[in-house]
Amino acid sequence: MRRSSEWTVIERSSPTRRISSLFLYAAVCAVVVGALAWLVRTEPATLDSGEANPVSALPGFLTVMASLGAVFFLMPLIRPPQLHVNHFGLRVRPGYGKTLLIPWSNVEELAAITVGTGKRGHSYLLLAADVYLGRGGSDRPGFTDRSVLREATRATEGLVAGFDLAVRCADFEPDAQRLLASLASFAPGHVQVVDRL
């Protein structure tokens, strides 16, 4: 953690996993597009009827679609998750969406849960807010902001369905235990802190 003006910034973890996923995606797409281009290399650009041959355009179409798919790998690198905390509340960006400002007065529960074990295990930091979330100076999470929460709900088979926001602990430098402890140290007394790590 480092202090940035009045906010304590939780350091992000290294993006090597996301970069390697992007390179793997690019390599697979290059192999598929290359194999398709090799298969249709003898196809004429126009048919005997004079119309354009759609088969010859397949490698170009697939290249455009693969480029659009790469956006989903690039966005988390361009706009990585963020987590800032102070005695007022939290500034959270769980994914590549907007940064949410949630005061502690709107937070009812702060929890951490681990699903699975070993390398296959994933830890999530969860936030439950009251019905006033979105009013009184706080932001309401949108569809893209809840993507990690949907992932956590699937991973826990609905166990975390009552929460409003989730953050992957792997996206940040401290381990899940220390991450929960550092946030809990700022939380006021009405916030229930639950450790299921």
N, C-alpha and C positions, 0 to 999 in steps of 0.2 A: 504494500500500500504506500501511496505517496499523497501528500497534501497538495491540493490545487486550490488556492485561495481558501475558502471556507469548507469546501467539499473534500472528503477523503476519497481518492480514486483507487478503486481496486484494479490492480494491474491485470492486463489481459495475458493469456497464455500465448505461447508461440503459435503462429498460424501454419506450421509445417504440415499438419494433417490436412488442412483445407487446400494448401498448395499442392500436396501430393495427389489429392482427389481430383483437382483441376487437371494436372498433368496426365493422370490415368484416363480421365474422361477424354482429353484431347487426343491421346494415343489411340484409344479405342475408336473414336470417331474417324481419325485419319486412316486407320486400317480398314474400317468399313467403307468409307468413301473411296479409298484407293482400290479396294477389291471390286466395288460396284463399277468404278470407272474402267477397270480392266475388263470386266464382263461385258460392258456395253460399248467397248471401244470400236467395234466393227459396225455398230448401228449407224445407219445414215441419219443426217440431220433432218431430212425431209422424207416423207413417204412418197410412194409412186403417185398418190393422188395430189401431191403438192402441199399437203398439210405438214405442219411441224411434227416431228416424231417425239412423243412424250417420253419414250424410253431413253433417248439420248440426253434428255434434260434431267434425268433422275440424279446423277452425281451432283449437279449444281443445286438442285432442290434440297438434297440431303445435307449439303454443306451449309446452306442457309439455316436449315432446321437445327443442325448441330451448333451453329454459332449462337442461335437464340437460346438453346439449352445451356450454353456456357455462361449465360448471364446469371443463372441460378448458382453457379459455382463462384462467379466473380463478385456478386453483391456482398456476401459475408466477408470478403477480403477488402472491399472498398469501404463498407460500412460495418465494421466489426461490432460485436456486442459490447455494451458499456455498463458499468455499475459504479455509481458514486453514492456516497452516504454521508450524512451529517445528522445533527440533532433535530433538524427540521423534518427530514425525510429521506427519500431515495430518488435518484435519477437513474432510470433503467432503460436500456435498449436491449431487449432479449435477443433480437435477431437483427435484420438490416432495416427494419421499419423506423418509426419515429422514436425519439427519446422521450420517455414518460417521466413526469414529475409527480411523485406520490408522497404526500406528507404522512408522517407517522400517525397523525390523528385519524387518517382513513384506513390504516392497517390494523387488522384484528389478529392476524396470525402470521408468523414467519416460521417456515419449516424447511427441513432438508431431508431428502429421501434418496436411498440408493436402490437401484433395481438391478438384479443380477450380481454376479461375483467376478472377481479377477478382471481380466482385460475386457470381458464382455459386460461388465457392470457400468452403469451410468448413474451419476448423481445429479439431482435437480434441487435448486433452491426455489421455494414456493412462497407465494404471497397471497393471503386472503384479505380482501378489503371489505369495508362495510357498504351499505347501499348508497352512501353518498359519494362513492368513487365517481369522479367526473365533475363534481361540483366543489366549490370552495377552494379553488386553486390547484386541484389535482387533475390529472389526465385520465381518460378512460381508454383502456387498451382496445385497439382495433383488431381486425381479423389477422393481419400479418404479425401484430405484436403477440398474438396468442398461439403462434405456430409451435413454439417450444412447449407450451402448456398442452396442446393437442398431442404432441409427441410423448410427453410425460404421461398423459392420460392413457394412451395406447400401451405404453410400456408397463404401466402399473395396473392395467385392465380396469380402469375407472376409479382407482383408489384416490386419486387426487382431483376428482371432478369438481369438488367444492371450492377449489382455489381459483383465483382470478388471473394470476400471472406466474410464469415459470422461467427460470434461467438455468442453462446448462452450467454446472460447476466446472466442467472441463474447459470452458471458454476463458477461465480466469486462473491466475497464477497460484493463489493459495489453494491447498487441498480443501475438500468440501467441509471438513470439520472446522478448520481455521476460518474459512469464509463465513460460515454460519456464526461462529463466535465473534468475529469482527463486526458483523452487522448487528448481532444481538447486543453488543456493548453500547450501541447508539440508540437502541429501541427503548421507548418509555415503558413504564410498568404495565400499562394495559395490553401491550402486545404479547400474545402467547407465543413462546418459542418452543418448537417441537423438533427433536433430533431423532430421525429414523435412519441414520447412516449406518 
